[in-house]
Amino acid sequence: MSRYFLALFVILFIRCKQSPDKQTPDAQASSQQPSSPAGLTRKVYDYCYSNRSGLFVVNAGDPAGMLIKLPVTDAKLSPDGTYLAFTDLNSPDRERRIGLMDLTTLKTAFPDSACHNCYGPVWSPDGKCLAYNAMHDQQWNIKYINRESGKAAFVTLHAGNLGNFSPQWSADSKKIILQDMAGIYIIDLNGNILRTIDISSMDTTLLVSSSTQFLLAGKEDKLIFDCQVSSDSADTNDEGEPPPHLFSYDLEAKKLARLEPQDHICYSPVLKGDTIFCSGYKRKGSGGLNIYRMDLSGAYFKLAFKNYQNFSCRTQ
C-alpha cells in the first residue's frame, strides 16, 4: 500500500512540474487588462491634460477634474474616455513599459509584459489597439497590441539605420503612420508600405527627431506635425535650440504651411475630427503654457485650456 501512495505522489509531482508557473507573453498580456466588475457604472471623461500639480482627467464643465497620482509620461485618454494609456516609469528593472489604468476602478495593468523597453502609447481610433515604440534586437521599432486578444506584435517593416519611431493611426484604425527621421511611411498592420513621403522633399530645413509625430487627417489628405526648422537658428528657446512650429503638409499639392500665429509657439498636436488641439505659449508677454485649438488650416485659433499642456481627449 505504501508503494501505491509513493507512486501516486511521484505522478502528481511530475504533473505539477510540467505545468509552467510562468505564462507565455501572450497569456500574460491577455490576463493583464484592467477591468471593472460587472454592473459597475463606468466613469467617462472628456479630456486629459497636465500642469505642475500633476495629471488630470476632466469632464466638460468640470475644470477641476480628477488628479491621477502616477509617475507616468505620455498619458493618452482612450477614445471612449474610460481608460488611460501611459508610459510607466516605475518598473522594478527601471525600464519603460506601457501601462493602462481603468478610470472607474483606478486599477492599473501592463498589457505587454514581454516588452521591457517601450514608450509612447497611441490609441487606435476604434479603441481596440495600442501602438507604441519598442526596442527590438537593439533597435527601435513599432509594436502594437490588440486589447481584446492580448496579442502583441511588431510591425514587419524593416527598421532603417536609426530605427522606426512615433506611431500614429489613420482614422479607420487600419493603418499606422511612422517615421525613421528620413522618411514617413503609411503602412497596413502587416507592415506593407502603402505610401512613402521623403521628408527632405517636404522642406529641406525641417529638423525631424525621433519624437516627431505625423498625424494623418481624417480624409488622409494632410499630415499635421510639429518640428524645429534650421532656418530659425537665430530664434532660440531657453535651451539655445530653435523652437518648434506647427505644420500642415498637403499630400496631393505637396505644400507645407505653418499653422500657428507668428506670435505663438505651438507643438504636440492632437486631432479631434477637423480640429487641432496643441500645447503652446505666446512668444512675448506674461502667461505660461496653454492648450490651444484651431482648424486644419490654422484658422479660428483660440485658447482652449489655460495653464495646461499634454492634451488628449475622448473622440467617440
C-alpha positions, 0 to 999 in steps of 0.5 A: 500500500505504501508503494501505491501512495509513493507512486501516486505522489511521484505522478502528481509531482511530475504533473505539477512540474510540467505545468509552467508557473510562468505564462507565455507573453501572450497569456500574460498580456491577455490576463493583464487588462484592467477591468471593472466588475460587472454592473459597475457604472463606468466613469467617462471623461472628456479630456486629459491634460497636465500642469505642475500639480500633476495629471488630470482627467476632466469632464466638460464643465468640470475644470477641476477634474480628477488628479491621477497620482502616477509617475507616468509620461505620455498619458493618452485618454482612450477614445471612449474616455474610460481608460488611460494609456501611459508610459510607466516609469516605475518598473522594478528593472527601471525600464519603460513599459506601457501601462493602462489604468481603468478610470472607474476602478483606478486599477492599473495593468501592463498589457505587454509584459514581454516588452521591457523597453517601450514608450509612447502609447497611441490609441487606435481610433476604434479603441481596440489597439495600442501602438507604441515604440519598442526596442527590438534586437537593439533597435527601435521599432513599432509594436502594437497590441490588440486589447481584446486578444492580448496579442502583441506584435511588431510591425514587419517593416524593416527598421532603417539605420536609426530605427522606426519611431512615433506611431500614429493611426489613420482614422479607420484604425487600419493603418499606422503612420511612422517615421525613421527621421528620413522618411514617413511611411503609411503602412497596413498592420502587416507592415506593407508600405502603402505610401512613402513621403521623403521628408527632405522633399517636404522642406529641406530645413525641417529638423525631424527627431525621433519624437516627431509625430505625423498625424494623418487627417481624417480624409488622409489628405494632410499630415499635421506635425510639429518640428524645429526648422534650421532656418530659425537658428537665430530664434532660440528657446531657453535651451539655445535650440530653435523652437518648434512650429506647427505644420500642415503638409498637403499630400496631393499639392505637396505644400507645407504651411505653418499653422500657428500665429507668428506670435505663438509657439505651438507643438504636440498636436492632437486631432479631434475630427477637423480640429487641432488641439496643441500645447503652446505659449505666446512668444512675448508677454506674461502667461505660461503654457496653454492648450490651444485649438484651431482648424486644419488650416490654422484658422479660428485659433483660440485658447482652449485650456489655460495653464495646461499642456499634454492634451488628449481627449475622448473622440467617440 
